[in-house]
Amino acid sequence: MVVPAPGLPTRVRIHEVGARDGLQNEKSTVPTAVKAEFVRRLADAGLTTIEATSFVHPKWVPQLADAEQLFPLVSDLDAALPVLVPNERGLDRALALGARRVAVFASATESFAKANLNRTVDEALAMFEPVVARAKAEGVHVRGYLSMCFGDPWEGAVPVAQVVRVCRALLDLGCDELSLGDTIGVATPGHVLGLLTALGEQGVEAGALGVHFHDTYGQALANTLAALQYGVTTVDASAGGLGGCPYAKSATGNLATEDLVWMLQGLGIDTGVDLGRLTATSVWMADQLGRPSPSRTVKALSHKEQ
């Protein structure tokens, strides 16, 4: 039953991260052909932004070592296919394959910057500067991921002003869009609204922001709704709830795309996604991985069909 609520957007763009953020956290390596089929099924379900892979050195993310082999298998799709690039070498590899959307990955905290990039926050920003500049010169869209926006497993609570500073720095480098990451899933709705409001006071508009919530404490949908009420219209989610964070062991899976779509459909918010096809895709992928999907909506809908 569709019952709209006041003050919400009419359409939300889902930034699907299952094929990258989800599969990079699997213990086993998924075959390239299966990854390509996963991306194709996601596109067939109506997702228009599907993060395809990562051009990180295979030593750090061996599950995505086949980026050069995978990208050509899906590049013909009528969907945006962002890829993660950690540095200029990664950008070179992505551009050589024709990628038109890239993402860099920064941290709001020193501890995570050290664990993830082996740099300080400011050193990481300096590393990204030529990457973003070159990408923009090539006419490529650049997304800036920012991890640990709401809490850090080593540092605890993260001051809002600290997050705002790094967000502002990424935008000043030339990023077209920011994704605010709740990497260990500790955010609550008031905290989300507080950060978004502080960003707005520094001239960061809601249209330049996406949100990326993990469901560690069951707050991902509540936090998403708070962001939508503020005016954010881009939400990261992972088909079937795949993923976590390899450098934050307390992090559980991403917000499941099916759970997000179920909520948005009930609110009368358009996503362009066929929930039945998406659910079937996640059931198929769970079979490939040999375990059930953690998504509540996938469980409920697939149980109905049995």
C-alpha positions in Angstrom: 0.0 0.0 0.0 1.5 3.3 -1.1 1.1 6.1 1.4 3.3 9.1 0.7 4.8 11.2 3.5 5.2 15.0 3.3 8.6 16.6 2.7 10.2 13.8 0.8 11.6 13.7 -2.8 9.6 12.3 -5.6 12.5 10.3 -7.0 15.7 8.8 -5.5 18.7 7.6 -7.5 20.1 4.4 -6.1 23.9 4.1 -6.3 24.3 0.3 -6.4 27.5 -0.9 -4.8 27.0 -4.6 -4.5 29.3 -5.6 -7.4 32.2 -3.6 -5.9 31.8 -2.9 -2.2 29.8 -6.1 -1.7 32.0 -8.6 -3.6 35.3 -7.1 -2.4 34.5 -8.3 1.1 33.9 -11.9 0.1 36.4 -14.5 1.5 36.4 -16.3 -1.8 37.0 -14.7 -5.2 33.9 -14.7 -7.5 34.6 -15.7 -11.1 34.7 -12.8 -13.6 31.8 -14.2 -15.6 29.6 -14.3 -12.5 30.5 -10.7 -11.7 29.6 -9.6 -15.2 26.3 -11.5 -15.1 25.5 -9.9 -11.7 26.1 -6.4 -13.1 24.0 -7.2 -16.1 21.1 -8.5 -14.0 21.3 -5.4 -11.8 20.9 -3.2 -14.9 18.1 -5.4 -16.1 16.3 -4.8 -12.8 16.3 -1.0 -13.6 19.4 0.2 -11.6 21.0 3.1 -13.5 24.1 3.5 -11.5 26.1 0.3 -10.8 29.5 0.5 -9.3 31.3 -2.1 -11.3 34.8 -2.7 -9.8 37.9 -1.2 -8.3 41.3 -0.4 -9.8 43.1 -0.9 -6.5 46.3 -2.9 -6.5 45.3 -6.6 -6.3 47.6 -7.0 -3.3 45.1 -5.0 -1.3 41.8 -6.1 -2.8 42.5 -9.5 -4.5 38.7 -10.1 -5.0 38.7 -7.4 -7.6 42.0 -8.2 -9.3 40.1 -8.8 -12.6 39.0 -5.2 -13.1 40.6 -5.1 -16.6 38.8 -8.3 -17.6 35.5 -7.4 -16.1 34.9 -3.8 -17.3 34.9 -4.6 -21.0 32.2 -7.3 -20.4 29.7 -4.8 -19.0 30.8 -1.5 -20.6 28.1 -1.7 -23.3 25.3 -1.5 -20.7 23.0 1.5 -20.7 23.9 2.4 -17.1 26.5 4.5 -15.4 29.4 2.3 -14.3 31.5 4.1 -11.7 34.8 2.5 -10.7 37.1 3.1 -7.7 40.5 4.6 -8.4 43.0 5.0 -5.4 45.7 6.9 -7.3 46.9 8.1 -10.7 47.9 4.5 -11.7 44.4 3.4 -10.9 43.0 6.3 -12.9 45.3 5.4 -15.9 43.9 1.8 -15.9 40.3 3.0 -15.7 40.6 5.6 -18.4 42.3 3.1 -20.7 39.2 1.0 -20.6 36.9 4.0 -21.3 35.5 4.5 -17.7 33.6 7.8 -17.5 32.8 7.9 -13.8 35.4 7.3 -11.1 35.5 7.5 -7.3 38.3 8.3 -4.8 38.1 7.0 -1.2 39.0 9.3 1.7 38.6 9.2 5.4 37.3 11.6 8.0 39.6 10.2 10.7 43.4 9.8 10.9 43.2 6.2 12.2 41.2 4.9 9.3 43.2 6.9 6.8 46.3 5.2 8.2 44.7 1.7 8.1 43.1 2.1 4.7 45.6 4.3 2.8 48.7 4.3 5.0 48.6 8.1 4.9 47.3 11.0 7.1 44.0 12.6 6.1 45.8 15.5 4.5 48.4 13.3 2.7 45.5 11.3 1.2 43.8 14.5 0.0 47.1 15.6 -1.6 47.3 12.2 -3.3 43.8 12.6 -4.7 44.4 16.2 -6.0 46.1 15.2 -9.3 43.7 12.2 -9.7 40.7 14.5 -9.5 42.3 17.2 -11.7 43.2 14.7 -14.5 39.8 13.0 -14.4 38.0 16.4 -14.6 40.3 17.4 -17.5 39.1 14.3 -19.3 35.5 15.1 -18.7 35.1 12.3 -16.2 32.6 12.5 -13.3 34.3 12.2 -9.9 32.7 10.9 -6.7 34.4 11.4 -3.4 33.7 8.7 -0.8 34.2 9.7 2.8 34.5 7.0 5.4 34.0 7.2 9.2 31.6 10.2 9.0 29.7 9.1 12.2 32.1 7.0 14.2 35.5 5.3 14.1 36.4 1.9 15.7 39.7 3.3 17.0 38.7 7.0 17.7 35.1 6.6 18.7 32.8 9.6 18.0 33.9 11.8 15.1 33.4 15.5 15.6 31.0 16.9 13.0 33.3 19.8 12.2 36.1 17.4 11.4 33.8 15.6 8.8 32.7 18.9 7.3 36.4 20.0 6.8 37.2 16.9 4.8 34.0 17.1 2.8 34.7 20.7 1.9 38.3 19.8 0.9 37.1 17.0 -1.4 34.6 19.4 -3.1 37.4 22.0 -3.4 39.5 19.4 -5.2 36.8 19.2 -7.8 34.7 16.2 -6.8 31.2 16.4 -8.3 29.5 14.4 -5.6 30.3 13.2 -2.1 29.1 9.9 -0.4 28.9 10.2 3.4 29.8 6.8 4.8 28.7 5.4 8.1 31.4 2.7 7.8 30.7 1.0 11.1 27.0 1.6 11.2 26.8 3.7 14.4 24.8 6.7 13.1 21.3 7.6 14.3 18.8 10.0 12.6 19.6 13.0 14.7 23.3 12.7 14.0 22.6 12.4 10.3 20.5 15.5 10.3 23.1 17.3 12.3 25.9 16.5 9.9 23.8 17.4 6.8 22.8 20.7 8.4 26.4 21.6 9.3 27.4 20.8 5.7 24.6 23.0 4.4 25.8 25.9 6.6 29.2 25.5 4.8 27.6 25.8 1.4 27.4 22.1 0.6 24.0 21.5 -1.0 22.0 18.3 -0.6 22.1 17.7 -4.4 25.9 17.1 -4.1 25.5 14.4 -1.5 24.8 10.8 -1.3 24.5 8.7 1.9 26.1 5.3 2.5 24.7 3.5 5.6 25.7 0.2 7.1 23.1 -1.7 9.2 25.2 -2.8 12.1 22.7 -1.6 14.7 19.6 -1.8 12.4 19.6 2.0 11.8 20.3 2.1 8.0 16.7 2.7 6.8 15.9 5.2 9.6 19.1 7.1 8.8 18.2 7.1 5.1 14.7 8.5 5.8 16.3 11.3 7.8 18.6 12.1 4.9 15.6 12.1 2.5 13.8 14.5 4.8 16.7 16.8 4.5 16.7 16.7 0.7 19.3 14.1 -0.2 18.2 12.1 -3.3 21.1 9.8 -3.8 21.4 6.7 -1.6 24.0 4.0 -1.8 22.8 0.4 -1.3 24.0 -3.1 -2.0 21.9 -5.8 -3.7 21.1 -8.5 -1.1 22.9 -6.6 1.6 26.3 -7.7 0.4 29.4 -6.1 1.9 31.0 -4.6 4.9 34.4 -3.1 5.3 37.7 -5.1 5.2 39.4 -2.5 7.4 36.6 -2.1 10.0 35.9 -5.6 11.5 32.8 -4.5 13.4 31.1 -3.4 10.2 28.2 -5.5 9.0 26.6 -5.4 5.6 25.5 -2.4 3.6 21.9 -1.3 3.5 20.2 -3.9 1.2 18.9 -2.4 -2.0 15.7 -4.4 -1.7 15.0 -3.1 1.8 15.5 0.4 0.5 13.3 -0.1 -2.6 10.5 -1.6 -0.4 10.5 1.5 1.8 10.7 3.9 -1.1 7.9 2.2 -3.0 5.7 2.4 0.1 6.4 6.1 0.3 5.5 6.6 -3.4 9.1 7.5 -4.3 10.2 6.5 -7.8 13.4 4.6 -8.2 12.9 2.9 -11.6 13.8 -0.4 -10.0 11.7 -3.6 -10.5 11.7 -5.1 -7.1 10.9 -8.6 -8.3 13.7 -8.7 -10.7 16.1 -7.3 -8.2 15.1 -9.8 -5.6 15.6 -12.7 -8.1 19.0 -11.3 -8.9 20.0 -11.3 -5.2 18.7 -14.8 -4.7 20.7 -15.9 -7.7 23.9 -14.2 -6.4 23.3 -15.8 -2.9 23.3 -19.2 -4.6 26.6 -18.3 -6.3 28.1 -17.4 -3.0 26.6 -20.5 -1.2 24.7 -18.6 1.5 21.4 -16.8 2.0 21.0 -13.1 1.5 20.8 -11.1 4.8 18.2 -8.8 3.2 14.9 -9.0 5.1 13.0 -8.1 2.0 14.7 -10.7 -0.1 13.9 -13.3 2.6 10.2 -12.2 2.7 9.6 -12.0 -1.0 11.5 -15.2 -1.9 9.7 -17.1 0.9 6.4 -16.0 -0.6 7.3 -17.5 -4.0 8.2 -20.9 -2.5 
